[in-house]
Amino acid sequence: MKQTFVKRISRIVLLSTLFISCSSDLDFDQLKDLKLEPVFVANLAYFDVAANQFVDNGMEQQIPFDVQDFDAFKEKFFRDNLAKAEFNFELENTINRAFTLNVLLLNANNQILQTLRFTIPAYSGSSNVIKYPTEVFENQRLDLLKQSTKIGFVIVMAPGPPLSANSPGSLKLRSSATAYMVIE
């Protein structure tokens, strides 16, 4: 009987402590000082062009200009809160020919806002993967980037050994974008 009484008392004391709490006044003005700085990483563009795609009817040709929609900035929230952007490009050439890649950032009127130029050496038998320095967009350059609605790619072939329908190799592009946001 004595143990039952002690158990009851201890249960009551334990349960009563659950109803006791400490509180303080909430300061919702702290939300005014809230600053979020998320970082997003996404794929920007990718292509893999085989050497034989530079040949048509036995004749060498340049790859035609390719334009893709670039609607990253159509959302006002993203445009208003983007503080900085970085583009990373990696090119791999296994074709015995040098190239230049021009990446064009275009506005809605197809006017070129910025051109990023990458020279790609000819394949010489060893690894030919080139990681180019990061393209950083801040201040005025970021303002131009925010006006971009399309991204274009122009591959220019340098003089060199002729290519045929049986030429081996390819030209590959891998790229990514990192967006730094500031939300206050």
C-alpha positions as CSV (number, residue, x, y, z in Angstrom):
1,M,0.0,0.0,0.0
2,K,2.9,2.3,0.8
3,Q,4.5,1.7,-2.6
4,T,1.2,2.4,-4.4
5,F,0.9,5.7,-2.6
6,V,4.5,6.7,-3.4
7,K,4.0,5.7,-7.1
8,R,0.8,7.9,-7.3
9,I,2.5,10.8,-5.7
10,S,5.5,10.5,-8.0
11,R,3.2,10.3,-11.1
12,I,1.3,13.4,-10.0
13,V,4.5,15.3,-9.5
14,L,5.9,14.1,-12.8
15,L,2.7,15.1,-14.7
16,S,2.5,18.5,-13.0
17,T,6.0,19.3,-14.2
18,L,4.9,18.8,-17.8
19,F,2.4,21.7,-17.3
20,I,5.0,24.1,-16.0
21,S,6.8,26.0,-18.7
22,C,8.9,29.1,-19.2
23,S,8.1,31.7,-21.7
24,S,9.2,35.0,-22.8
25,D,7.7,37.7,-24.9
26,L,8.1,37.0,-28.6
27,D,9.9,39.7,-30.6
28,F,8.5,39.5,-34.2
29,D,10.6,42.5,-35.1
30,Q,13.5,40.1,-35.4
31,L,12.1,39.0,-38.7
32,K,13.1,42.4,-40.1
33,D,16.7,41.4,-39.6
34,L,16.3,38.0,-41.3
35,K,18.7,37.6,-44.2
36,L,18.7,34.3,-46.3
37,E,21.6,33.6,-48.6
38,P,20.8,30.4,-50.5
39,V,23.1,29.0,-53.2
40,F,21.8,27.0,-56.2
41,V,23.8,24.9,-58.6
42,A,22.3,23.7,-61.9
43,N,23.3,22.4,-65.3
44,L,23.6,25.1,-67.8
45,A,24.2,23.4,-71.1
46,Y,25.6,20.1,-72.5
47,F,26.4,18.9,-76.0
48,D,28.4,16.1,-77.7
49,V,29.2,16.8,-81.4
50,A,30.8,13.9,-83.3
51,A,33.5,14.7,-85.8
52,N,31.4,13.4,-88.7
53,Q,28.8,16.0,-87.9
54,F,31.2,18.6,-89.3
55,V,31.0,16.8,-92.7
56,D,28.1,17.0,-95.1
57,N,28.2,15.4,-98.6
58,G,31.9,14.8,-98.2
59,M,32.6,18.5,-97.5
60,E,33.6,20.1,-94.2
61,Q,31.1,22.6,-92.8
62,Q,30.7,24.7,-89.7
63,I,28.0,23.6,-87.3
64,P,25.1,26.0,-87.6
65,F,24.4,28.5,-84.9
66,D,22.2,26.9,-82.2
67,V,20.0,29.0,-79.9
68,Q,18.1,27.8,-76.9
69,D,15.7,29.6,-74.6
70,F,17.3,30.8,-71.4
71,D,14.3,31.7,-69.2
72,A,16.1,31.6,-65.8
73,F,15.2,35.3,-65.3
74,K,11.6,35.3,-66.2
75,E,10.6,35.1,-62.6
76,K,10.7,38.5,-60.9
77,F,11.7,36.9,-57.5
78,F,14.8,35.4,-59.0
79,R,15.8,38.5,-60.9
80,D,15.3,40.7,-57.8
81,N,17.2,38.5,-55.4
82,L,20.1,37.3,-57.5
83,A,23.3,38.8,-56.1
84,K,25.9,36.9,-58.1
85,A,26.2,34.2,-60.7
86,E,29.0,32.0,-61.8
87,F,29.2,29.9,-65.0
88,N,31.6,26.9,-65.2
89,F,32.6,25.4,-68.5
90,E,34.5,22.2,-69.3
91,L,35.3,21.2,-72.9
92,E,36.7,17.9,-74.1
93,N,38.1,17.6,-77.7
94,T,39.0,14.2,-79.1
95,I,39.0,15.5,-82.7
96,N,42.4,16.2,-84.5
97,R,41.3,19.8,-85.1
98,A,41.2,23.0,-83.0
99,F,38.0,24.9,-82.4
100,T,36.6,28.1,-80.9
101,L,33.4,28.0,-79.0
102,N,31.4,31.3,-78.7
103,V,28.7,31.3,-76.1
104,L,26.3,34.2,-76.8
105,L,23.9,35.6,-74.3
106,L,21.0,37.2,-76.2
107,N,18.1,39.4,-75.2
108,A,14.5,39.1,-76.4
109,N,15.4,41.0,-79.6
110,N,18.2,38.6,-80.4
111,Q,20.8,41.3,-79.7
112,I,24.1,39.9,-78.3
113,L,24.6,41.1,-74.7
114,Q,27.7,39.2,-73.9
115,T,30.0,36.8,-75.7
116,L,32.1,34.1,-73.9
117,R,34.9,32.8,-76.1
118,F,36.7,29.5,-75.5
119,T,39.6,28.3,-77.6
120,I,39.9,24.5,-77.7
121,P,43.2,23.0,-78.9
122,A,43.3,20.0,-81.3
123,Y,43.4,16.5,-79.9
124,S,47.0,15.2,-79.7
125,G,46.5,11.7,-78.3
126,S,46.5,12.6,-74.6
127,S,43.6,13.8,-72.4
128,N,42.2,17.1,-73.8
129,V,39.7,18.1,-71.1
130,I,39.9,21.8,-70.4
131,K,38.3,23.4,-67.4
132,Y,38.1,27.1,-68.1
133,P,38.2,29.8,-65.4
134,T,34.8,30.5,-63.8
135,E,32.9,33.3,-65.5
136,V,31.7,35.6,-62.7
137,F,28.7,37.8,-63.2
138,E,28.4,40.7,-60.7
139,N,27.3,44.4,-60.9
140,Q,26.9,45.6,-64.5
141,R,27.8,42.2,-65.9
142,L,25.0,40.7,-63.8
143,D,22.5,43.3,-65.0
144,L,23.3,42.2,-68.6
145,L,22.9,38.6,-67.6
146,K,19.5,39.2,-66.1
147,Q,18.4,40.7,-69.5
148,S,19.3,37.4,-71.3
149,T,16.4,35.4,-72.6
150,K,18.4,33.1,-75.0
151,I,21.8,31.4,-75.0
152,G,23.5,30.7,-78.3
153,F,26.4,28.4,-79.3
154,V,28.7,28.9,-82.3
155,I,31.4,26.4,-83.0
156,V,34.1,27.7,-85.3
157,M,36.5,25.1,-86.7
158,A,40.2,26.2,-87.1
159,P,42.3,25.2,-90.1
160,G,43.8,21.8,-89.9
161,P,43.7,18.3,-91.2
162,P,40.6,17.6,-93.3
163,L,37.7,15.8,-91.6
164,S,35.7,13.0,-93.3
165,A,32.6,11.0,-92.6
166,N,34.9,8.5,-90.9
167,S,36.8,10.9,-88.7
168,P,36.9,9.8,-85.1
169,G,36.4,11.8,-82.0
170,S,33.9,14.4,-80.7
171,L,33.7,17.8,-79.1
172,K,31.9,17.8,-75.7
173,L,30.7,20.7,-73.6
174,R,29.6,20.4,-69.9
175,S,28.6,23.5,-68.1
176,S,27.0,24.6,-64.9
177,A,25.7,27.7,-63.2
178,T,25.9,28.7,-59.6
179,A,23.4,31.3,-58.4
180,Y,24.0,33.3,-55.2
181,M,20.8,34.8,-53.8
182,V,20.3,37.3,-51.0
183,I,16.7,37.4,-49.6
184,E,16.0,40.1,-47.0
